[in-house]
Amino acid sequence: MDLKDKAALVTGGSAGIGLAVARALVAGGCRVALVARTRQNLERAVAELGSQRAVAFAIDVTDRAAVAALPAQVAQQLGGLDILINNAGYNCRGAVQDRKAEELVQILETNLTAPVFLTRLALDQLRPGGVIVNVASIAGKIPVPHEAAYSASKFGLRAFSRALAEDLRPRGIRVSCVCPGPVDTEFFGDLSSVPDLVFSQPMSSAEQVAAVIMRCVHADPAPLELDIPAVSGALAQAGYLFPALSALLRPSLEKKGALAKAEYIRRKSPRS
Ligand SMILES: NC(=O)c1ccc[n+]([C@@H]2O[C@H](COP(=O)([O-])OP(=O)(O)OC[C@H]3O[C@@H](n4cnc5c(N)ncnc54)[C@H](OP(=O)(O)O)[C@@H]3O)[C@@H](O)[C@H]2O)c1
């Protein structure tokens, strides 16, 4: 896809993976609409990307009234819509019985219902030749304990992406899903709550994930799904298909993950 003068909508575009994608899109000549809740972070991102190239919408993706008007507003401000990146995500970790019911539902609302809702509305604006990239997770390929609702939301987003790709093929709109393993962003929040298993896989940077998303934006036909790292995706897939293998590998992966997590926490601590 030639990005020059194309228009993109990136949810979660003020930080982490979304901001890295926005940088790559703007570098290619695209105009971007960034969606996030925190106005100050959006303003910082627009200042960095340039107000000729980026506009901000301070919207919660679970706010249906606000999202209902969003694609038309974006198309009006950017002169159309060619690219949708469903990237905003939410997680709160812990055993299901230790979390409030509302917290668990909020994960599904943000990571699954919101992309479905926004995608449908964006289809009224997306031009033929356009592309949709959904950001799922390796946790959407193998269920992760203490992240049950998060895993469920990302499994669901993968399924939605796969079926959507077939629905939209006659319209000439491509659909891809990207599944990252751990990524070095603020998404972890309280690191002590992150299961050791998560850290057993190699950590990617937001820029590395953005590069994979950009491969999907450009490729025709678009890949249905790309994992980053690919080896983590293959391991998760094998673990899902063969639960006995998963149970066998789990203790050594958790041990490896505990060491990697301790090292990551040490690296992130202000004194190091
Ligand atoms: N980091 C990882 O290890 C990892 C691994 C696999 C998959 N992922 C997925 O990658 C995606 C991006 O994560 P990230 O690592 O880039 O996280 P991040 O650095 O924390 O950035 C999250 C972005 O989403 C926005 N956001 C969160 N909730 C929102 C809501 N309800 N409405 C609108 N915007 C919202 C945030 O802004 P506000 O808070 O201001 O709204 C921010 O711009 C998520 O879908 C996540 O599940 C991340």
The ligand as an SDF file (V2000), in Angstrom:
LIG
                    3D

 48 52  0  0  0  0  0  0  0  0999 V2000
    2.6900   -4.8770   26.2010 N   0  0  0  0  0  0  0  0  0  0  0  0
    2.5220   -6.1860   26.0840 C   0  0  0  0  0  0  0  0  0  0  0  0
    3.2340   -6.9990   26.7030 O   0  0  0  0  0  0  0  0  0  0  0  0
    1.4880   -6.7320   25.1120 C   0  0  0  0  0  0  0  0  0  0  0  0
    1.5590   -8.0790   24.7510 C   0  0  0  0  0  0  0  0  0  0  0  0
    0.6120   -8.6080   23.8950 C   0  0  0  0  0  0  0  0  0  0  0  0
   -0.4050   -7.8020   23.4130 C   0  0  0  0  0  0  0  0  0  0  0  0
   -0.4620   -6.5000   23.7860 N   0  0  0  0  0  0  0  0  0  0  0  0
   -1.5830   -5.6900   23.2740 C   0  0  0  0  0  0  0  0  0  0  0  0
   -1.0700   -4.5690   22.5810 O   0  0  0  0  0  0  0  0  0  0  0  0
   -2.0250   -3.5130   22.6360 C   0  0  0  0  0  0  0  0  0  0  0  0
   -1.3110   -2.2150   22.9970 C   0  0  0  0  0  0  0  0  0  0  0  0
   -0.6630   -2.3760   24.2320 O   0  0  0  0  0  0  0  0  0  0  0  0
    0.6190   -1.5470   24.6590 P   0  0  0  0  0  0  0  0  0  0  0  0
    1.6030   -2.5270   25.1820 O   0  0  0  0  0  0  0  0  0  0  0  0
    1.0280   -0.6090   23.5990 O   0  0  0  0  0  0  0  0  0  0  0  0
    0.0010   -0.7550   25.9120 O   0  0  0  0  0  0  0  0  0  0  0  0
    0.2690    0.7190   26.4800 P   0  0  0  0  0  0  0  0  0  0  0  0
    1.6620    1.1620   26.2270 O   0  0  0  0  0  0  0  0  0  0  0  0
   -0.2480    0.6740   27.8730 O   0  0  0  0  0  0  0  0  0  0  0  0
   -0.7120    1.6400   25.5890 O   0  0  0  0  0  0  0  0  0  0  0  0
   -2.0990    1.4170   25.6280 C   0  0  0  0  0  0  0  0  0  0  0  0
   -2.7860    2.4750   24.7840 C   0  0  0  0  0  0  0  0  0  0  0  0
   -4.1930    2.1850   24.7390 O   0  0  0  0  0  0  0  0  0  0  0  0
   -4.9240    3.2930   25.2690 C   0  0  0  0  0  0  0  0  0  0  0  0
   -6.1250    2.7800   25.9040 N   0  0  0  0  0  0  0  0  0  0  0  0
   -6.2120    1.8640   26.9090 C   0  0  0  0  0  0  0  0  0  0  0  0
   -7.4930    1.6430   27.2390 N   0  0  0  0  0  0  0  0  0  0  0  0
   -8.2330    2.4420   26.4210 C   0  0  0  0  0  0  0  0  0  0  0  0
   -9.6190    2.6790   26.2840 C   0  0  0  0  0  0  0  0  0  0  0  0
  -10.5200    2.0560   27.0590 N   0  0  0  0  0  0  0  0  0  0  0  0
  -10.0560    3.5520   25.3500 N   0  0  0  0  0  0  0  0  0  0  0  0
   -9.1550    4.1940   24.5570 C   0  0  0  0  0  0  0  0  0  0  0  0
   -7.8340    4.0140   24.6470 N   0  0  0  0  0  0  0  0  0  0  0  0
   -7.3820    3.1550   25.5690 C   0  0  0  0  0  0  0  0  0  0  0  0
   -3.9320    3.9790   26.2020 C   0  0  0  0  0  0  0  0  0  0  0  0
   -4.2340    5.3430   26.4730 O   0  0  0  0  0  0  0  0  0  0  0  0
   -5.1470    5.7890   27.7240 P   0  0  0  0  0  0  0  0  0  0  0  0
   -4.7530    4.9440   28.8970 O   0  0  0  0  0  0  0  0  0  0  0  0
   -4.8670    7.2300   27.8780 O   0  0  0  0  0  0  0  0  0  0  0  0
   -6.5580    5.5140   27.2940 O   0  0  0  0  0  0  0  0  0  0  0  0
   -2.6610    3.8710   25.3740 C   0  0  0  0  0  0  0  0  0  0  0  0
   -2.6790    4.8100   24.3290 O   0  0  0  0  0  0  0  0  0  0  0  0
   -3.1070   -3.9580   23.6250 C   0  0  0  0  0  0  0  0  0  0  0  0
   -4.2380   -4.4070   22.9230 O   0  0  0  0  0  0  0  0  0  0  0  0
   -2.4670   -5.1210   24.3580 C   0  0  0  0  0  0  0  0  0  0  0  0
   -3.4320   -6.0650   24.8050 O   0  0  0  0  0  0  0  0  0  0  0  0
    0.4540   -5.9260   24.6180 C   0  0  0  0  0  0  0  0  0  0  0  0
  1  2  1  0
  2  3  2  0
  2  4  1  0
  4  5  1  0
  4 48  2  0
  5  6  2  0
  6  7  1  0
  7  8  2  0
  8  9  1  0
  8 48  1  0
  9 10  1  0
  9 46  1  0
 10 11  1  0
 11 12  1  0
 11 44  1  0
 12 13  1  0
 13 14  1  0
 14 15  2  0
 14 16  1  0
 14 17  1  0
 17 18  1  0
 18 19  2  0
 18 20  1  0
 18 21  1  0
 21 22  1  0
 22 23  1  0
 23 24  1  0
 23 42  1  0
 24 25  1  0
 25 26  1  0
 25 36  1  0
 26 27  1  0
 26 35  1  0
 27 28  2  0
 28 29  1  0
 29 30  1  0
 29 35  2  0
 30 31  1  0
 30 32  2  0
 32 33  1  0
 33 34  2  0
 34 35  1  0
 36 37  1  0
 36 42  1  0
 37 38  1  0
 38 39  2  0
 38 40  1  0
 38 41  1  0
 42 43  1  0
 44 45  1  0
 44 46  1  0
 46 47  1  0
M  CHG  2   8   1  16  -1
M  END
$$$$
